[in-house]
Amino acid sequence: MNIAPNILNAVNEWLTPTFDNETQAAVKELMTTSPKELEESFYKNLEFGTGGMRGVMGVGNNRINKYTLGKNTQGLSDYLHQVFPNQPLKVAIAYDCRHNSNTLAKVVADVFSANGIQVYLFSDLRPTPELSFALKHLGCQCGIVLTASHNPPEYNGYKVYWEDGGQIVPPQDGEIIAVIENLDYDKIKFQANEKLIHYIDTEIDKAFIKSSIENASFNTPAEAKDNLQIVFTSLHGTSIKSIPDTLSQAGYNNVHIVPEQAVPDGNFPTVKSPNPEEPEALTMALALAEKTNSDIVVGTDPDCDRLGVAVRNNDGKMILLNGNQTMVLMTSFLLKQWKKAGKINGKQFVGSTIVSTPMMMELATSYGVECKVGLTGFKWIAKMIKDFPELQFIGGGEESFGFMVGDAVRDKDAVAATLLICEVAAQAKAAGSSVYKELLQLYVENGFYKEFLVSLTKKGIEGLEEINQMMVNLRQNPLKEINGQRVIMVEDYQSSIALNLLSGEETVMDIPKSNVLIYYTEDGSKICARPSGTEPKIKFYISVNAELESVQDFDAAERFLDEKIQNIIAGMQLQ
């Protein structure tokens, strides 16, 4: 077998006594039976992406295992001691329903404790947003979640949070990665100091649910809550630990839970993918909604930071909303409630991302509130709260089905967001309206924005090269025309340059560098190209818009925008 020198060096290291016998045997097995898998497992180190580090579980430096996570944790421990010298250090750790999450979480806890750091480890699986809350609640400097969000069952992952409750961002992530990269595997301290490991559960749960209700409840009358029929599914994930109790304590009594999906299970046996962005994931919930004549369906991903929502349209048929639609609905509701309470005075803001709907800007402007736009990922919205302490954060979201209500949790939070969308639905129904009717009215008032995501999967080494080449081509040969419309502006977030193609003027963008390109056309369309930071995919985010004179014109306007989207996809050859 012909193995590249860099891969052979990595393989040989994993065959030394630093690694246990079981690991060495697994490496030898790959060498004899699966050379391609061996190459995939060792050709690079796992990297931190948009939502932390995710990867397939197995042996090797490009896989999730006790050694790669142990090395991360040892490096992070060293970094914590550097940044907080002579201070008592505390970290919180949570994990989701994935295979090996509990044992890997204990490995992480062991390494932190071996480095003299107090550890608060959840005794059982918990939603990711609860870790962000617990970190702040307990006064920790750092937090870790073992999760791979909605990735397939063979994945796991490692997300790092800092003392503000948000995920790490540049330049800090680079500093931590540099410490980890300079660390040898034999320097990992695996021997736990059990006296420093404290198990947490009920007390934190109560505080988290109380905080969620305080942030996402808006004086909805008890009668309105009783008149709302809700279907909820946890899709075999962690939200079953928090959302039913949150809804119940908030006064929502008619919650129908999909029983077949209520038990946490890392195999996700009833769905192809436990991703509420994908319609198939909510099939069973939609069936239960018809059986119970429910008004709204909510499904969450395995670590409970994203939510998918379905509501009834004007014909009484259940339809799935996309992440942009739920985001503008919840943001509009929050703005309306803040205005009603007299709390808007020009010192508030909402947050969004560069790949999300431009309609967020329109909404914010209509209320005299600033809309700050950051790179993809909720760590950037959390950073806005930290960077602008003089401003109040109302709420914010991104197109990938995440939303954050207030700043008690500094990450996307499906617990508070589920309660919030139920508040929207209950108040709308009590007023003789519906979530769907509220959405159409927002389109009339702010313009009808429609978004569509094209996601191309390219796996393995060849796939990564193909994705990189696609971005090179788009940069070196920028499109001048899309769907018969001139491209008037190209924003390159890697070079931080916005180029006006009509005037030739270049503007420097004050935003961190990222491998993203955005094209704007003369008719107001926006097309964004971005390799995923956590999956082997390249994503194209398409946004088109039109004026909507009245709700009655909606169907015709939607047909017009759908045709425009399909023409863009065909013109850019994205099928």
Secondary structure, DSSP 8 states (H G I E B T S, - for coil): ----HHHHHHHHHTTSTTS-HHHHHHHHHHHHH-HHHHHHHHSS----BTTBEEEEBSSSTTSBSHHHHHHHHHHHHHHHHHHSTTS--EEEEEE-SSTTHHHHHHHHHHHHHHTT-EEEEESS---HHHHHHHHHHTT-SEEEEE--TTS-TTEEEEEEEETTSSB--TTHHHHHHHHHHT--GGG------GGGEEEE-HHHHHHHHHHHHHHH-----HHHHHT--EEEE-TTSGGGGTHHHHHHHTT---EEE-GGG-S--TT-TT-S---TTSGGGGHHHHHHHHHHT-SEEEEE-TTSSBEEEEEE-TTS-EEE--HHHHHHHHHHHHHHHHHHTT--SS-EEEEEETTS-THHHHHHHHTT-EEEEESSSHHHHHHHHHH-TTSEEEEEEETTTEEEESSSSSS--HHHHHHHHHHHHHHHHHTT--HHHHHHHHHHHH-EEEEEEEEEE--HHHHHHHHHHHHHHHHHS--SEETTEEEEEEEETTTTEEEETTT--EEE--S---S-EEEEETTS-EEEEEE-SSSSEEEEEEEEEE----GGGHHHHHHHHHHHHHHHHHHTT--
